[in-house]
Amino acid sequence: MDRARERVRVVRPLGSTRRVLAGALRAGRRQAPMTGLLELDVTTAEAWLRDHPDRPVSMTAFVTACVARAAQRHPEVHAYRTWAGRIAEHRYVDVAVLVETATPRGPVGLPRLLVDADARSVEELTAELRSTRAQPAAGSAGRLLQRTAPVLARIPGATAALYLAMARSPAARRHVGTVSVTAVGMFGGGGGFGIAPPTVMPLAVVVGGIAQRPRVVDGGVEPRWTLDLTVAIDHAVVDGAPAARFCAELRRLVETAGPLVAPEEDRTRSRTAGTRTTPEGPFAPDAREESLRRWRM
């Protein structure tokens, strides 16, 4: 070891936005989530992306579309308790997506509220998410956070009161949504599950990594592209059976790439159980890396 080298310690201020986000994690510890780890076959979605280079979409937007459609068909999974001690179920799905955005104090994850995400195309969701990087406060959730963070960070107990109101108030839910989707950077291009942080959202989904793994297809073993997904649902409101039905619908949507291959049919599909189709075989090796690169944008 070079004993002459300079040992440097950098100290920087903890911004008000970061303090408020930390308060959200503390408030989320009130919930008792049940968590599921899903390994989903996305080979069909990858093949669609390769065949449609003129329609680039992001993995986060695709998963958001699938989660929103599944939640709309099973509204109990994003229900929440109100001030009156009742359970509120939305027949629409507003999804808060955490997007890393450049700020004067460095990159910070700011929420972008995707209104009516269950009724919008993957391309629309992709465009809105990407616009957030250029305009961090464009969404109502982002505006609310940036406007209130400097004040809340200076008032003792204010952050806790804010998130308690967000958790129980139907009026506040119009600004923050009932579902959250968080991407954890795709784990540098490999597979891996993310652990859902404490949250006041009734339904939280963490998008993990994509990796090629052996899967059984039609009695044979094939290499398939798989996505690791973490789902956390408020167990105080939802039991295991409804959660299992939601996860089954989410699996169907992701593995058949429903919002991509048949968006209009999928958006108008009833809640009746659909037949799961087996994705086609893996696409050509020379197209995989380019497809994955655009997919993760």
N, C-alpha and C positions, 0 to 999 in steps of 0.2 A: 504494500500500500504506500502511496505517495504521501508522506507525512507533511509535505509542504503545501499540499493542495488546500485551497480555501474552502471552508465549510460554510455554506450559505443557507440561511433560512429566510423564506419570503413570507411575510404576513400581509394579508389583504383583507379589507372589510367584508363582512358578511352582509350582502345586499338585502333590502327589505323583501324583495320577491322570494329570495331563497328562504328567509325566515318564515314567510307565510306558507310556503310549500312544506317546510318542516312541521309547521302547525297542522297541516292537513294529515301528515303521517301520524302525529300524536292523536288527532281526533279519530282517525280510522281504527285505532286500537279498541274502540268501543264495540266494534262488530266482531262476530264469531264466524269467519268465513269457512266454507268447505271448499277444498281445492282439488281440482282434477288436472292430471297431466295427459294431454292428448298427442299422439303421434299420427299425423295425417298425411296421406299420400297426395302430393300435389303434382304428380307427373302430368296429369291432364291439363292443369293450369299452365305448367311450364311449356307443354307442347303448343297450347293456344298462343302463348306469348311469342314463341318462335315463329308461328305461322302468321302472326299479325304484327310485324315490326313497326307499322305505321300507327299503332295504337298502344303506346307504352303505358303501362300501369304499374303502380307500386304494390309491393306485398302488403304493406300496412293498409292501403285502401281496399285491396281485395279481401283481406281478413275482416276489415270493418264492415264491408258490405255483407259478408256471410254472417257475421255475428249479429248485425242489425236485423237481417231477414229472419234468422232463427229466433231472436228475441221477440220480434213482432208476432211470430206464430206461437210463442210460449211466453206471454207477457208476465207470468208470475215470477220469472227469474230476474226481472229488473224492477220488481215492486219494492216499495219501501213503506216504513211506518210514518204516519203523520203526527202532528201535534195532538190531534184528538184521539190518538191511540188506534187509528184505523189503518188499513193497508190500501195504498193507492197503486193502481196498475195503469200504466199508459198504453194506449193502443197505437201509439207511434213511438219511434225510437230515435232519440237524440244522443249521439255518441261524442264524448270528449276524448280527443286524441292528443297525447302529449307529443309536441314537436320541438326538437332542439332548435333554438333560435339564437342568433348572435345579438348580444346586448353590449352596452358600454362596459359592463363588468365581466364580460365573457359569455360563453354559451350557457343558456338556461332553457330548461324544458318548460314551454308555455302551452296551456291547453287551447285546443281549437275545437269549438263545438260544431259538429256536423249535424245540422238540423234535418230531420226526416231522412236519416241515412238508410233506412229500410226501403225507401222508395226511389233511391237515386242510383245511377249507374256507377260502375267502378271508375270510369274515366272522369266523371264529375267529381267524385271524391278525391281522386288523385290530383286533379287540377287545384282543388281548394286547399289540400294539404301543402302542396308545393308553393302556393301563393303565400302561405303563412310565413315561410322563411323570409320573404321580401317585405311583408307587412305583418309583423308579430302581433299587433293589436287589432287586426282586422276582425277577429271573431269576438262574440259577446263575452265569452269566458276570459279571453285574453285581455279585453278592455277592462273588465271588472277587476281582474287581478292587478293589472298595472295601475289602475286608478286608486285602488284601496290599499295596496301593499304598503306604501310609505306611511300611511296613517295607522294601519293595524299593527305594524311592527313596533310602534311607540306606545301603544295603549295596552296595559296588562289585561289579559283575559279576552281581548277583542278578537284575536284569531280563533280561539276556541268557540266563542259565541257565533262567529261567522260560519264556521263549519258545522256547528250544531243546527243552525238555521238551514244551511244547504242540505243537511241530511233529512230534515223533517218537513220542510216547507215546500208545497207544490209550486208556489210562486217562484221560489229560488231555483227549483229544478228546471224552469224554463231557460235559465242562463247557464246551468252547469250540466244538464243532462242526467241520465240514469245509468249510462253504460260508459266505461272507460276502456280504451285500447292503448296499450303502450308497447312500443317496439324497443328492444334492447340492443340494437345495432347488429343484429344477425350473427353475433358471436364471431365476428371476423371471417365470415364465410363458412363456418362449420355448424354442426348441430349443437343443441343445448337448450335446456329449459331455463326460463327466468322465473324467479319467485315473486309472486304478486305482492307489492308493498301494502301496508295498511291503507285503507281508503274508505271514504264515506259513500262510495258508489255501491249500489246493490249488486252489480255485475261488473267484474273487472277481468280483462283478458290481456295476457302478456304474450307478445309474438316473439318466439325464440328463433332458433337457427334452422337452416335448411341443410340437409346432408343426404348423400346417396346411401341407401341401406338395402339389404336383401329383404324382399317381401314375397309372400306366397301368392301367386296369381294363377288361377285356373289349374291348381295342382302342381305348379312348377315354381321354382324360385327365380326371381328376376331382380335386377338392380332398379330401385325406384327412388325418386326424389321425395323426401319426407320433411314435413314441417313440424317442429315442436311447439306446442301451444299450451299455455297454462290458463285455466279458467277458475276464477274464485267467485263464489256466490254467497250472499248473506244467508247463513243458516237459520237466523232468527225469523226469517220470513219465508224461506223456501225449504221444502223437504227434499230428500234424495231422489224420489221418483220423478218429480217435475224437472229437476236438474239433469237427470239421466236422459230424459226425453229431449231436452234442449241440446245436450251434447251430441245426441244421435242425429238431430237435425243439422247441427253445425257441421258434423263430420260429413253428412251427405252433401251439403252445399260446397264445402271445400274440396272434397275428393272428386265430385263431378264437375267442379268449376262452374256451377250453375249461374252465378252472376256474370260470368264472362261468355259462356257459350250460348246461353239462352236467357238474356237479361229480362226481356219483357215477359216471357213465360214464367220465369222464376219469381218476378215481382208480384204477379197476379195469382200465383199458385196458392191453393187452399191449404189448410193445416193438416189435411189427410196425409198419411204416411206415403212416401214415394218409394219406388224401387231403386235400390242402389245399383248403379252400373259400374262395371269394372273398367278402369282407365286403360287406354291403349298402352302399348309397350313404350319403353324409353326412346327418346328421340336421338338423332344422330350425335355421336360424341363431339364432332367438330362444332356443333351449334350450342352445346351446353353452357360453356363459359360465358359466351356473349349473351345468351338468354338470361342466365342468372345475374349477370352484371346489371342489365336493364331492369330486371325484376326487383332488385334490391334498392333501386333509386328512391 
